[in-house]
Amino acid sequence: TLRHVVRQVRQATSVQSISTASETAGSLSVLMASGQTYAWQRNGTTNKVSFGVTTADSLLATGIEEFSLLGYASDGTTTPEVPRDIRAIRCQVRVELPRESGGSRTVNSQVWLRAW
């Protein structure tokens, strides 16, 4: 999930919408150079993340306990109020580890939109 988001967001020209940073069932939509809108969304009830063109309607991953996003302005530290002013996104994903009792793994990455 994290790798998929990073690879696609790099190619985006702008952010259309992004969930709040405190939302663990995050959602994101970005505008691509082709004019298509790519969308991701986590369902907090099923712990599934979906992806799609225009709407997030195809299963991307299961077992995702957290999918949170935070957008940054071009200075890399300020969080803009308007999605179109976002130039970088920090994405955090947490999964439960099935072989460990109560174990989980959290990974995160920051990606810059290359085409802004």
Residue frames as qw, qx, qy, qz and C-alpha x, y, z in Angstrom:
[[0.000, 0.886, 0.464, 0.000, 0.00, 0.00, 0.00],
 [0.294, -0.819, 0.091, 0.485, 2.68, 2.49, 0.99],
 [0.407, -0.204, 0.594, 0.663, 4.81, 1.75, -2.08],
 [0.260, 0.573, 0.691, 0.356, 1.77, 2.07, -4.34],
 [0.071, -0.941, -0.283, 0.171, 0.84, 5.49, -2.91],
 [0.365, -0.674, 0.287, 0.574, 4.42, 6.78, -3.16],
 [0.415, 0.019, 0.672, 0.613, 4.93, 5.67, -6.76],
 [0.182, 0.688, 0.629, 0.314, 1.67, 7.18, -7.95],
 [0.178, -0.924, -0.218, 0.259, 1.81, 10.43, -5.96],
 [0.460, -0.410, 0.350, 0.705, 5.27, 11.18, -7.38],
 [0.258, 0.229, 0.655, 0.672, 3.65, 11.43, -10.80],
 [0.010, 0.789, 0.607, -0.093, 0.71, 13.59, -9.68],
 [0.259, 0.493, 0.121, 0.821, 0.31, 17.24, -10.60],
 [0.245, -0.414, 0.246, -0.841, -1.83, 18.26, -7.62],
 [0.045, -0.187, -0.907, 0.375, -3.70, 17.04, -4.57],
 [0.312, -0.434, -0.500, -0.682, -7.49, 17.15, -4.92],
 [0.652, -0.608, 0.002, -0.453, -8.41, 16.04, -1.39],
 [0.462, 0.229, -0.758, 0.399, -6.71, 14.62, 1.68],
 [0.629, -0.621, -0.462, -0.067, -8.05, 13.46, 5.04],
 [0.283, -0.881, 0.256, -0.280, -7.00, 15.13, 8.28],
 [0.314, 0.528, -0.747, 0.254, -3.73, 14.01, 9.84],
 [0.384, -0.250, 0.713, -0.532, -5.52, 12.52, 12.86],
 [0.854, 0.183, 0.016, -0.486, -7.73, 10.29, 10.68],
 [0.403, -0.367, 0.832, 0.106, -6.51, 6.68, 10.79],
 [0.584, 0.427, 0.683, 0.099, -8.96, 5.68, 8.05],
 [0.067, -0.576, 0.206, 0.788, -7.40, 8.14, 5.64],
 [0.630, 0.607, 0.472, 0.107, -8.32, 9.07, 2.10],
 [0.220, -0.555, 0.338, 0.728, -6.44, 10.81, -0.67],
 [0.661, 0.608, 0.421, 0.124, -7.14, 11.86, -4.24],
 [0.288, -0.555, 0.335, 0.705, -4.60, 13.34, -6.65],
 [0.622, 0.731, 0.062, -0.274, -4.80, 14.69, -10.18],
 [0.729, -0.128, 0.483, 0.468, -2.50, 13.01, -12.67],
 [0.061, -0.424, 0.404, 0.808, -0.95, 14.58, -15.79],
 [0.046, 0.208, 0.868, 0.448, -3.36, 12.51, -17.91],
 [0.385, -0.271, -0.136, -0.872, -6.29, 14.34, -16.31],
 [0.694, -0.318, -0.632, -0.135, -7.39, 11.28, -14.33],
 [0.392, -0.639, 0.381, -0.541, -7.96, 11.44, -10.59],
 [0.598, 0.052, -0.782, 0.167, -6.41, 8.62, -8.55],
 [0.530, -0.574, 0.145, -0.607, -8.03, 7.88, -5.19],
 [0.450, 0.054, -0.840, 0.298, -7.16, 5.81, -2.10],
 [0.526, -0.490, 0.114, -0.685, -9.35, 5.16, 0.93],
 [0.200, 0.090, -0.928, 0.300, -9.19, 2.94, 4.02],
 [0.639, -0.461, -0.378, -0.486, -12.35, 1.41, 5.41],
 [0.145, -0.505, 0.629, -0.573, -12.00, 1.55, 9.19],
 [0.827, -0.147, 0.275, -0.468, -14.49, -1.27, 9.72],
 [0.976, 0.217, 0.012, -0.011, -12.94, -3.85, 7.37],
 [0.480, -0.665, 0.426, 0.381, -9.31, -2.62, 7.53],
 [0.687, 0.334, 0.494, 0.415, -9.13, -2.67, 3.74],
 [0.037, -0.615, 0.186, 0.765, -7.54, -0.01, 1.56],
 [0.628, 0.568, 0.521, 0.108, -9.06, 0.57, -1.85],
 [0.185, -0.432, 0.352, 0.810, -7.69, 2.36, -4.90],
 [0.501, 0.558, 0.644, 0.150, -9.24, 3.49, -8.13],
 [0.185, 0.149, 0.305, 0.922, -9.51, 6.03, -10.89],
 [0.311, -0.499, -0.242, -0.772, -12.01, 8.72, -9.86],
 [0.698, -0.526, 0.154, -0.461, -13.20, 6.67, -6.85],
 [0.048, -0.435, 0.881, -0.179, -11.40, 4.16, -4.62],
 [0.834, 0.022, 0.088, -0.544, -13.43, 1.11, -5.61],
 [0.855, 0.257, -0.450, 0.018, -10.86, -1.67, -6.15],
 [0.808, -0.580, 0.064, 0.081, -9.25, -3.59, -3.30],
 [0.368, 0.770, -0.470, 0.226, -5.57, -2.71, -2.86],
 [0.312, 0.283, -0.799, 0.429, -4.71, -4.26, 0.53],
 [0.702, -0.547, -0.368, -0.270, -6.24, -5.97, 3.56],
 [0.771, -0.370, -0.340, 0.391, -5.22, -5.94, 7.22],
 [0.299, 0.421, -0.106, 0.849, -4.35, -2.25, 7.27],
 [0.383, -0.591, -0.601, 0.378, -4.96, -0.99, 10.82],
 [0.097, -0.810, -0.105, 0.569, -3.97, 2.61, 10.06],
 [0.513, 0.414, 0.393, 0.641, -3.67, 4.68, 6.89],
 [0.143, -0.882, -0.239, 0.381, -2.92, 8.29, 7.79],
 [0.549, 0.491, 0.240, 0.632, -1.78, 11.17, 5.62],
 [0.235, -0.812, -0.142, 0.515, -0.35, 14.62, 6.16],
 [0.568, 0.683, 0.218, 0.405, 0.23, 17.20, 3.45],
 [0.468, -0.555, 0.013, 0.688, 3.07, 19.73, 3.41],
 [0.336, 0.920, 0.012, -0.202, 3.65, 22.96, 1.51],
 [0.724, 0.609, -0.212, 0.247, 6.72, 23.53, -0.67],
 [0.067, -0.760, 0.529, -0.372, 8.86, 24.37, 2.40],
 [0.613, 0.090, -0.781, 0.077, 8.37, 20.80, 3.64],
 [0.192, -0.075, -0.737, 0.643, 7.20, 21.82, 7.12],
 [0.355, 0.119, 0.203, -0.905, 4.04, 23.92, 6.82],
 [0.214, 0.338, 0.915, 0.045, 0.69, 22.14, 6.52],
 [0.136, -0.058, -0.291, -0.945, -1.46, 24.09, 4.04],
 [0.447, 0.252, 0.558, -0.652, -5.19, 24.57, 4.54],
 [0.695, 0.518, -0.059, -0.496, -5.99, 24.11, 0.84],
 [0.883, -0.026, 0.449, 0.138, -5.21, 20.71, -0.78],
 [0.682, 0.694, 0.074, 0.220, -4.01, 22.29, -4.06],
 [0.006, 0.902, -0.383, 0.201, -1.14, 23.94, -2.09],
 [0.826, -0.391, 0.406, 0.032, 0.24, 20.55, -0.95],
 [0.452, 0.718, -0.512, -0.131, 3.61, 19.66, -2.49],
 [0.283, 0.290, -0.896, 0.183, 4.60, 16.68, -0.33],
 [0.795, -0.349, -0.129, -0.479, 2.68, 13.98, 1.55],
 [0.067, -0.358, 0.879, -0.307, 3.67, 11.89, 4.54],
 [0.808, -0.108, -0.362, -0.453, 1.89, 8.56, 4.48],
 [0.194, -0.375, 0.824, -0.377, 1.84, 6.22, 7.48],
 [0.794, -0.039, -0.459, -0.397, 0.60, 2.63, 7.39],
 [0.316, -0.390, 0.770, -0.394, 0.24, 0.26, 10.34],
 [0.762, 0.021, -0.552, -0.339, -0.42, -3.46, 10.05],
 [0.743, -0.457, 0.402, -0.277, -0.94, -6.10, 12.71],
 [0.246, 0.463, -0.846, -0.095, 1.59, -8.91, 12.61],
 [0.846, -0.153, -0.266, -0.436, -0.28, -12.24, 12.60],
 [0.791, 0.049, -0.559, 0.241, 2.47, -14.27, 14.24],
 [0.267, 0.122, -0.526, 0.798, 3.00, -11.93, 17.17],
 [0.266, -0.683, -0.672, 0.105, 0.46, -11.47, 19.92],
 [0.150, -0.911, -0.219, 0.316, -0.33, -7.78, 19.97],
 [0.485, -0.304, 0.357, 0.738, 2.48, -7.04, 17.53],
 [0.460, 0.837, 0.286, -0.076, 2.27, -4.46, 14.82],
 [0.564, -0.066, 0.277, 0.775, 4.51, -2.73, 12.33],
 [0.191, 0.912, 0.225, -0.285, 4.27, 0.93, 11.36],
 [0.568, 0.040, 0.365, 0.737, 5.99, 2.24, 8.25],
 [0.190, 0.892, 0.246, -0.329, 5.92, 5.70, 6.78],
 [0.560, 0.126, 0.370, 0.730, 7.30, 7.62, 3.86],
 [0.130, 0.766, 0.127, -0.617, 7.28, 11.16, 2.57],
 [0.548, 0.314, 0.587, 0.507, 6.80, 11.74, -1.14],
 [0.027, 0.520, -0.061, -0.851, 7.10, 14.93, -3.19],
 [0.630, 0.666, 0.390, -0.091, 4.86, 15.66, -6.13],
 [0.576, -0.142, 0.383, 0.708, 7.38, 16.01, -8.96],
 [0.270, 0.448, 0.551, 0.650, 5.19, 17.93, -11.40],
 [0.119, -0.852, -0.436, 0.264, 4.00, 20.89, -9.34]]
